[in-house]
């Protein structure tokens, strides 16, 4: 697991549910980069995505 993924998981553990924008701000990266990291975590079976109108919500699996 890379350092960004560890930071994302730690953030979700603390906040319970986060948005892609919150993850981007927390890591200091663009929204697109944060989304890429989050999609990698879906593939690894670590997080789940809930799609809402205009926003993706992320939580631990």
ABEGO torsion letter per residue (X at the ends): XBAAAAAAAAAAAAAGBBBAAAAAAAAGBBAAAAAAAAAAAAAAGABBBBBBBGBBBBBBX
